[in-house]
Amino acid sequence: MRITTIHATPLLLAFREPYYWAGRCDLDAVAVLVEVRTDEGVSGYAEVTGGYPPVAIDAALQEIGTVLIGLSPLDIAGSLREVHHLYGLTQAGNFANLIVGAVEMALWDIMGKALDQPVYRLLGGACRGEVDYFAFVHGRDAEELAEDAREAVAAGYSVVYMKVGRGESEDMENVAAVRDVIGDRRLRLDANGAWDVRDAIYMIRRLAIYEPDWIEQPAHTKSIAALKHVKESVPVPVAADDLIYSLFDVYEICRQRAADVLVLSPHETGGLAPFRKAAGIAEAAGIAINLHGRFVTGVTDMALHYAALTIPNLTEGNQIMHQILREDIISAPDITPRSGRLGMYDAPGLGFQLDDEAVGRAAELYSRSVTTGT
């Protein structure tokens, strides 16, 4: 079996409702579906997210294809080593890791399908029978957030997650409303790096009365030192997220004890195998991993779920994001958490079936947005 082509399809993913977070409100997001094809008719799928222009993603994928075409999709480590050596990606940043990570996940999808095995078995096997996920509550104001929180409680979620960094009075009102609804369930807050160090310390001390489980990325997204300063100054655990883009970042955060939790996914690390290496580094440091959610479809969430089944130092309340979409692009399996949990699946590869019609609609939405400029 040999790799023959790498194909990219830009998708516009419309959200069920407006997505409010630090400094902005989004109605949709762009992802690029990646298909790696082989000469035996087996294809693997993954996706690139992160807001980069699809034309740049496609150009990078075609360059990577000049290295991979003709190689075996089953020799994942060797094939991607060639990519890293040729393009100097050994210490890759965000853009490179997102793209290489998608290709790597698509190759695992091919391997699993070719061997008729779910990818988690190829990664060493499951060490847990289920993964616990969060309820992500969002809305324009405290009233809408509280209504989402009521639905989360009724659905049986034990961990509730919400955005902050929207302004001091707004944050205090919003968090108070959600805490009032959810009772003693775990509450996690994400500032998306909206605060400088001084404001982060001030706001976290104020928000501490609502007993957050942790504050995700409260300070600058490029500075481990800033995150460490905040962590050492507040009474609430701190999670690192937007400043982790390589194994080197994971090591440095763990070495400096700059965070209590790492919020991470195969997109940032450059694939499933590097993601498991990152989890191992964190495990050795006594730090847990929480799955990081992006603007993704069920394609990514199934890949993350299969990887999560193999991670011993995984938290509860992992991030899962396909549910914010108006329409997903997979037809099976149903990955709606039940009481916040998803169990084992045995489908080969990354375990999902694409909904070709849904893919077509999302691709058409993207094409129209480019044509109309909206």
C-alpha positions, 0 to 999 in steps of 0.5 A: 500500500502506497500514498497516492494523493493528499486532498484538502476540502475547506469547510464552513462550520455554522454554529447553533448559536453565537459563540461569545468569548474574550473580545469577540463573538463568532457565528461560524468557523473554517476547518479543512478536511484532509483526505490521504488516499492510497493505491489500494482504495483505503483513505484516511481522514482528519482535519486542520483547524485554527483559523489559518487560510485554507489556501495556505493549508492546502499549499502546505499539504501539497508540499508535504505530499511531495515527500509522502507520495509513494511511501507506505502509510503504515510507516507513520513515524518514518514518513513524518520524520522525512517531512520534519527533516525536509521542512525543519519542523523539529521544533514546529510552531502552531501552524506546522503542527496543526497541518502535520498533526492532521496528516498523521491522524489521517495515516493512523485512520488508514492503518486502523482500516487496513488492519481492521482495528480501532486506533486506540488498540494500535496505540497500545490499548485502552486503559479506561472504559470511558471518557468524561466530557464537559458541558460547555455553556455559552450565551450573550449574557448571564440569563442565557448562560444560566439557561445553558447551565440548567440544561447541562445539569439536567443532562447529568454533566459533572463539569461545566465550562464557560468563558471569561475575560469579557469585562470585570462586571460581566465576568462576575455576573456571568460566573455568579449566575452559572454557579447558582444554577449548577450547585457544587458541580465543578466549574471551569473558567477560560480567559483565553489569555485576555488578561495581563498578569496584574489583571489575571491575579486581580480577577482570579482573586475576585472569582475565587469566591465561586470556587472554580476548579481551575482557570484556563490560560488566564495570562499571555498566550506566549509567556510561560513566565507570565503563567507561572507568576499568576499560578504562584499568586492566586488561590485557584489552580491554573491550566495552560492551553494556548502556549503549548505547541510542542513537546518542548513547551510541555517539558518546560511548563512541567519543569517550571511548575508553571501550570497545574493542568495541561489542556492539550490535543493532537492538533497542537502536538503534531499528531496522536503519537506526539500527543501521547509523548506529551501526556507521558512527560506530564505524567512523569511530572505528576500533571494531568492532561485535559483534552483541548477542544477547538472549532472542530467536527466529529472527525476530530472528536473521535480521534481525540476520544480514541487517543484519550482512551489510552491516556492514564493521566486524563482529567474528567470534564474533557473538552468536546466541541462538535456539539456547538455545530448546526450540523456535524459531518459524520453520520456515525457513531453517535458521540453525544455524551450520556451524563457527560460520558462516552464509552468504547467504540470498536470501529476500525481506524478513527472510528467514524463514518463521514456524512458525504452530503453534510461535507458537501453542504459545508464545502458549499457554504465555504465556497459561497462565503469566499464568493460573496465575501461573507 
